[in-house]
Amino acid sequence: MASLDSKIPKGTLSDKWTNHKSHINLVSPANKRLIDIIVVGTGLAGASASATLAELGYNVKAFCFQDSPRRAHSIAAQGGINAAKNYQGDGDSTYRLFYDTVKGGDYRSRESNVHRLAEVSANIIDQCVAQGVPFARDYGGLLDNRSFGGVLVSRTFYAKGQTGQQLLLGAYSAMNRQIGRGKIKMYNRHEMMDLVLVDGKARGIIARNLVTGQVERHGAHAVVVASGGYGNVFFLSTNAMGSNVSAGWKIHQKGAHFANPCFTQIHPTCIPVSGDHQSKLTLMSESLRNDGRIWVPKNLDDVQAIREGKLSPTQLKEEDRDYYLERRYPAFGNLVPRDVASRASKERCDAGYGVNATGEAVYLDFTAAISRYGKEQAHVKGLNEDDAVLVKKLGQDVVRSKYGNLFQMYEKIVDQNPYETPMMIYPAVHYTMGGVWVDYNLMTSIPGCYAIGEANFSDHGANRLGASALMQGLADGYFVLPYTIGDYLADDIRTGSIATDSPEFDAAEKAVLDKISLFLNNKGKHSVDYYHKKLGKIMWDKCGMSRNAEGLKEAMADIKALREDFYKNVNVPGTDTEFNEQLAKAGRVADFLELGELFAKDALERTESCGGHFREESQTPEGEAMRDDENFTFVSAWEYKGEPADAVLHKEELNYEEIEVKTRSYK
Ligand SMILES: Cc1cc2nc3c(=O)[nH]c(=O)nc-3n(C[C@H](O)[C@H](O)[C@H](O)COP(=O)(O)OP(=O)(O)OC[C@H]3O[C@@H](n4cnc5c(N)ncnc54)[C@H](O)[C@@H]3O)c2cc1C
């Protein structure tokens, strides 16, 4: 069943998507009314896809486990969304966005997909502005931009530190219009439990009403999975607590290949871990690196004094500070990509320069920006530029207008005022570039089953650039899937509605009910979180920021043993006829316990370092990641065979026709 035909159209990069769109099979408006599509997930990818599919005329059934699409993980996105509009006149272009993204992804993404992403990026901004998304504007009323890591232009559109929330409100309004018209039926608090295949095609799902516990059957002509990323396999991450892999894993078990599971993004600017009882980590947006400078003390004595509270960071002289990103990467400085910045922090902290009690924190300092902005404001207003108190106040006002809500969040969590003392930050798991393998049309290796947004293996290769996830999710949802799906559905206009009283639905529903009963009747001695935490620790210690063969082999064995113990000893309280978070979580952790092992297997197999995947055995003498293009210029697509250790590797070779593959350098 499974094939790796990525269906990349012929032609030059710049006309592939245009030509492809023109040759795609279409479904007439009248026939679209006969077609049902299930969309699992209403984050930015799912909400935008649902609204657009319904607008085109299809009947959509949309599912989310939250009580409203407005609460999808997407609202967490703070920093912004990229688009090649060149509003700043700083030399941006479709090609430059395409180039930056392929390079940023360490030459492990599909050239043609990334070019398409860059092409449609500008349309996304127009679409969202038309919906009323309140993007930041400059003094003259034009849309404003800022910079994110790995690029030398300003192309990031933003709405203060709430870009994801505002974009989702736009998509949600568009969805609501279609809900009002009866074109979308919304199933809040419903969790997809399994995919149903009939004659090898995706024909529906089994879902569970999380409030009543009722298990339901839903038929459709196609199923779109937009269920987000799986960073929570690490237990501690910046992701929303509910983010999980289950929908992606269920379709993997039914035949969809899972691609590059080990490609994880570890974000450099998060609030450091404070203790064992934490269940969540908080991101400090990358946008802060526009103005914040990252440093640690140059001398270990100062580090010691700071840790003991005898010295404050603000007392340390300039010459005693090591602005290590500016030192190592003069061209990009504090705006190097996330993987590079994260490894550099780890390197300093491993060498003993970490500035908090655990030794795992570096400073992000706004003093220079406050002074620079303050002087500028004083100059503009004709005030005294030498008045330090005035300059500081004016500078803080500018910083507050740009990042106010992020500073407030930091102060609430850490109880320190970041306007007065530098923030402390450390890398944390943030995003997963891996995910369900899809072809150019975003179809998985199961006919009729699609994956979009962070749930698919995406266009980001081995490392995603900042502000590119929202771009990809909305490109998939607004501008790609709604058109490519017609190519498949054009053959389905005479099928009629999909019956759910078939043996295939019987079998899928029974498997779901059996699993629920297994969990509730197990009466073991450990909570679900006990296992999730243990899994997270194995993942962070052995599959985290740097990996080696020995650790990865141990991780595979440890996760397998943990999984076996989970099924013997997990305890799920309550019943299946009430709102039971522990029961829902048990199913999600069960899937993480399989994914974790495949993740380690994938990381073990890829002996090169690339992007977010750093193999200790593959580094330059300066400690930089060393790719192995000769042996690893491919997407790893894993076929399910039962035990994760038995998964079979398929390789999708990556061909770069229009981009020269080089060693990535930000120096
Ligand atoms: C703190 C933070 C800040 C970020 N900032 C930025 C940024 O500034 N710019 C940027 O580009 N990216 C950013 N990102 C990344 C970006 O937010 C995500 O990649 C993106 O929002 C994912 O969108 P999505 O629609 O694919 O998935 P999600 O928003 O995760 O939505 C998943 C949906 O799937 C549903 N779902 C999942 N499983 C099931 C199931 N089994 N049954 C039913 N429904 C299910 C959920 O209910 C939800 O509706 C940030 C991420 C984090 C964590």
The ligand as an SDF file (V2000), in Angstrom:
LIG
                    3D

 53 58  0  0  0  0  0  0  0  0999 V2000
    5.2640   28.8620   22.8550 C   0  0  0  0  0  0  0  0  0  0  0  0
    5.2630   28.7360   21.3530 C   0  0  0  0  0  0  0  0  0  0  0  0
    5.4410   29.8510   20.5590 C   0  0  0  0  0  0  0  0  0  0  0  0
    5.4530   29.7460   19.1800 C   0  0  0  0  0  0  0  0  0  0  0  0
    5.6260   30.8640   18.4250 N   0  0  0  0  0  0  0  0  0  0  0  0
    5.6190   30.7750   17.0820 C   0  0  0  0  0  0  0  0  0  0  0  0
    5.7690   31.9300   16.2850 C   0  0  0  0  0  0  0  0  0  0  0  0
    5.8990   33.0470   16.7760 O   0  0  0  0  0  0  0  0  0  0  0  0
    5.7540   31.7720   14.9340 N   0  0  0  0  0  0  0  0  0  0  0  0
    5.6100   30.5730   14.3410 C   0  0  0  0  0  0  0  0  0  0  0  0
    5.5990   30.4910   13.1300 O   0  0  0  0  0  0  0  0  0  0  0  0
    5.4320   29.4590   15.0880 N   0  0  0  0  0  0  0  0  0  0  0  0
    5.4340   29.5250   16.4380 C   0  0  0  0  0  0  0  0  0  0  0  0
    5.2680   28.3900   17.1850 N   0  0  0  0  0  0  0  0  0  0  0  0
    4.9390   27.1240   16.5240 C   0  0  0  0  0  0  0  0  0  0  0  0
    3.4670   27.1380   16.1170 C   0  0  0  0  0  0  0  0  0  0  0  0
    2.7080   27.7380   17.1310 O   0  0  0  0  0  0  0  0  0  0  0  0
    2.9120   25.7360   15.8770 C   0  0  0  0  0  0  0  0  0  0  0  0
    3.7820   24.9830   15.0960 O   0  0  0  0  0  0  0  0  0  0  0  0
    1.5770   25.8200   15.1600 C   0  0  0  0  0  0  0  0  0  0  0  0
    0.6970   26.6800   15.8530 O   0  0  0  0  0  0  0  0  0  0  0  0
    0.9400   24.4490   15.0190 C   0  0  0  0  0  0  0  0  0  0  0  0
   -0.3250   24.6150   14.4490 O   0  0  0  0  0  0  0  0  0  0  0  0
   -1.2000   23.3620   14.0300 P   0  0  0  0  0  0  0  0  0  0  0  0
   -2.4790   23.9010   13.5240 O   0  0  0  0  0  0  0  0  0  0  0  0
   -0.4020   22.4790   13.1570 O   0  0  0  0  0  0  0  0  0  0  0  0
   -1.4290   22.5540   15.3940 O   0  0  0  0  0  0  0  0  0  0  0  0
   -2.0670   22.9810   16.8520 P   0  0  0  0  0  0  0  0  0  0  0  0
   -2.2400   24.4370   17.0020 O   0  0  0  0  0  0  0  0  0  0  0  0
   -1.2140   22.2510   17.8130 O   0  0  0  0  0  0  0  0  0  0  0  0
   -3.4860   22.3700   16.7920 O   0  0  0  0  0  0  0  0  0  0  0  0
   -3.7100   20.9940   16.9270 C   0  0  0  0  0  0  0  0  0  0  0  0
   -5.1800   20.7420   16.8700 C   0  0  0  0  0  0  0  0  0  0  0  0
   -5.3780   19.3420   16.7980 O   0  0  0  0  0  0  0  0  0  0  0  0
   -6.3620   18.9400   17.7240 C   0  0  0  0  0  0  0  0  0  0  0  0
   -6.0890   17.5490   18.0410 N   0  0  0  0  0  0  0  0  0  0  0  0
   -4.9040   16.9560   18.3090 C   0  0  0  0  0  0  0  0  0  0  0  0
   -5.0680   15.6300   18.4680 N   0  0  0  0  0  0  0  0  0  0  0  0
   -6.3760   15.3850   18.2910 C   0  0  0  0  0  0  0  0  0  0  0  0
   -7.1600   14.2130   18.3130 C   0  0  0  0  0  0  0  0  0  0  0  0
   -6.6390   13.0010   18.5390 N   0  0  0  0  0  0  0  0  0  0  0  0
   -8.4990   14.3320   18.0990 N   0  0  0  0  0  0  0  0  0  0  0  0
   -9.0590   15.5470   17.8400 C   0  0  0  0  0  0  0  0  0  0  0  0
   -8.3520   16.6810   17.7800 N   0  0  0  0  0  0  0  0  0  0  0  0
   -7.0410   16.5940   18.0120 C   0  0  0  0  0  0  0  0  0  0  0  0
   -6.2770   19.9210   18.8500 C   0  0  0  0  0  0  0  0  0  0  0  0
   -7.4930   19.9470   19.5460 O   0  0  0  0  0  0  0  0  0  0  0  0
   -5.9710   21.2080   18.0790 C   0  0  0  0  0  0  0  0  0  0  0  0
   -7.1830   21.7540   17.6140 O   0  0  0  0  0  0  0  0  0  0  0  0
    5.2900   28.4770   18.5830 C   0  0  0  0  0  0  0  0  0  0  0  0
    5.1230   27.3550   19.3700 C   0  0  0  0  0  0  0  0  0  0  0  0
    5.1340   27.4690   20.7480 C   0  0  0  0  0  0  0  0  0  0  0  0
    5.0220   26.2270   21.5840 C   0  0  0  0  0  0  0  0  0  0  0  0
  1  2  1  0
  2  3  1  0
  2 52  2  0
  3  4  2  0
  4  5  1  0
  4 50  1  0
  5  6  2  0
  6  7  1  0
  6 13  1  0
  7  8  2  0
  7  9  1  0
  9 10  1  0
 10 11  2  0
 10 12  1  0
 12 13  2  0
 13 14  1  0
 14 15  1  0
 14 50  1  0
 15 16  1  0
 16 17  1  0
 16 18  1  0
 18 19  1  0
 18 20  1  0
 20 21  1  0
 20 22  1  0
 22 23  1  0
 23 24  1  0
 24 25  2  0
 24 26  1  0
 24 27  1  0
 27 28  1  0
 28 29  2  0
 28 30  1  0
 28 31  1  0
 31 32  1  0
 32 33  1  0
 33 34  1  0
 33 48  1  0
 34 35  1  0
 35 36  1  0
 35 46  1  0
 36 37  1  0
 36 45  1  0
 37 38  2  0
 38 39  1  0
 39 40  1  0
 39 45  2  0
 40 41  1  0
 40 42  2  0
 42 43  1  0
 43 44  2  0
 44 45  1  0
 46 47  1  0
 46 48  1  0
 48 49  1  0
 50 51  2  0
 51 52  1  0
 52 53  1  0
M  END
$$$$
